[in-house]
C-alpha cells in the first residue's frame, strides 16, 4: 500500500533541509544588507577638490567642496565635478551591493 502524502524516496527530509538552508541564507542576506547600509562610499573629482559620500542605500549623505573649486566664473566645472564624484560614490555602493549578492547566491543570476 502506498504512503499517503509526502514525497517518495525520502524527499520530506531533503525538503526540510532545503527549507532550513533557505531560511539561513535569508537571515544571512538580511544581516549583510544591514551591514552594507551602514557603510559609506566616497567618490572624488577635480583632483580631490570635490568629495561626495553615499551610504549603502545609495543615499547622498554628504558633499565636501574645497574652496578653490568654487569659482563664480566657472560654475560648470563645479557642477561637473559634483556629478562625477557622486557617480563614483554610487558606483562603489553598487559594486559592493553586487558583490554581496554574488557572494550570497554563489554567482547565480536570477
N, C-alpha and C positions, 0 to 999 in steps of 0.2 A: 504494500500500500504506500502510495506517495505521501510525502510530508505536505502538510498544508502550509502555505505562505513561505516566506523566506526565499533564499536563493539556493539553487542546487550547488553541490560541491563545496560547501563551506564558505560561501560568499558573505554571510552575515558578519563573521569575524573580520573579514577583509574590509567590508564596508564600514564597520565600526572604526577600524584603524585609520581608514581613509578620512573619515569624518574628524577624528581626533587630530590628524595631521593638518587638515584644512583649518580647523579651529586654532591650532597652534600657529600656523602660518598667518592667519588673520590677526592674532594678537601681536605677533612679531611685526607685521606691517603697520599696525596702529602705533606701536611703540616707536618704530623707526620714523614714521611720519611725524609724530610729535617731536622727536629729536630734530628732524630736518626743519620743522617750523621754527625752532629756536636758533638755528644757525643764521649767520649774517654773511652776505656775499658782497664784496666791494669791487666796483669797476672804476677804472680811472681813464682819463683822457686829457689831452692838452699837456702832455708831459707831466701828469700828476696834478695839474692845476685844478682839475675838476674830479671830485670823488663822489660816487653815488653808492648808496648802501641799500640793499634789499634783504628781506628775510626769506625763509624757505617757502612761504606762501606767495612769494613773488610780489610782495607789497613794498613800495618805496618807504624806507624808514629814515632816510637822511640824504642830504646833498651838502657837500662842503666845497666852497669855492675859494681859491687862492685870490687875494685881491688883485694880483697882477693880470688875471684873465678878464677882469671886469673893465672893459673899455667901452665907454658910451658911443664911441665912433665905430665900433665893430661888434655889435650885438649878435650878428650871425655866427661868429666864431664861438661865442659863449653858448649860444643855443645848440650848435652842432656838437660842441664838446659835452654838454649835458646829455644829449641824446646818445652819444657814443658811450659815455660812462654808464648810463642806465642800461643800454643794450648789453654791455659787457657783464654787468652785475646780474642781469636777468638770465643771460646765457649760463653763467656759473650756477645759478639756482636751478635752472632747467637740467643742466648736466648732472647735478647732484641728485635731483629727483629721478632722472632716468637711470642713473647708476644704482640707486636704491631699488627701483622696480626690477632692474635686471638681476640684481643680487637676490631679491625675494622670489622671482619667478624662474630663476635658473636660466635666464636668457630666452625663455619662451615669449613669443609675441601673441597678443590677443587682438 
